[in-house]
Structures are given as C-alpha cells and as structure tokens.
Amino acid sequence: QVQFVESGGGSVQPGGSLTLSCTFSGSAFSVSRMGWYRQAPGKQRELVADITRTGNKNFADSVKGRFTISRDNTKNTAYLQMNDLKPEDTAVYYCNKVPLSGDYWGNGALVTVSS
C-alpha cells in the first residue's frame, strides 16, 4: 500500500494563497492518478483536483481557475497551489489515488480561511 503525507496547511485571510505538498511512498508508477481531496466540517470528503503521471489535470468546478495541481515524479511529491482562497475552502485536505484503491489516508493538512 502507498502511504501519503500532507503538509503546508495553515490559516489565511480570504483572497490569500497556500501551497500544499503531498509525499507518497513507493514509485511514481504506483500512483498513476493522484488526487487532492478535502473534507469540510460536517461534509463528505470530495475530490477537488487530480493529475496523472503524465500531467493531465482535472479540477472541481468550485476550484477551477483558482487552484493548480502539479507533481514531481522524481520526488514522489504532488502539490496543490491554492489562490484566491474563500471561507468555503476551509477544510482538511488529503491526497490519495484516483480512484481510491484501499490505501490509507494520511493525517491531512488543515486549511482555514477566515478574516
């Protein structure tokens, strides 16, 4: 199983930016499509962005134009650049495969957007 470790969360004001990092164990070939998920208080976990090993990307409508996803296969690391953050982006952010295949979730990175 692949293990995921997220980092880079924090507190920002609306309109601010943050970059999250996700490091995963194993090889880049073990994670063909990497996704960033988030879970807001009282809500279900949702997929917000994903990227294939070759760089094809998808974004949820709620973050399109504000979030960017990238990955460095040589470092087994994926990134989520979040710009123009809104209070509704407040959540714990996780990375994992897309689709999910039974790998454990990491502890996540808490992002709080508040004035």
C-alpha angles and dihedrals in degrees: 000000000000119000122212129203120189126198142165103067123143148132122293138166121250110283092030130122138233135177120214124200130205124193119191133192125241125028131322087249089064090064107047094167119024121198138193113218130183136199120201121199110285094004137101122260112267136192111242103173140357138186133195125226088259095050106262109148140200130187135193113246090244093064102028111129093015105060128056126194127202139160138204108211092190089061099035087235135132127193137205115201108198120194133177090020119201131202089252089063089069106121146106108277122213136179126216142138124297112252098027114246105182100281116147119260119241123230092268132220119270115225118189121186113190141135 
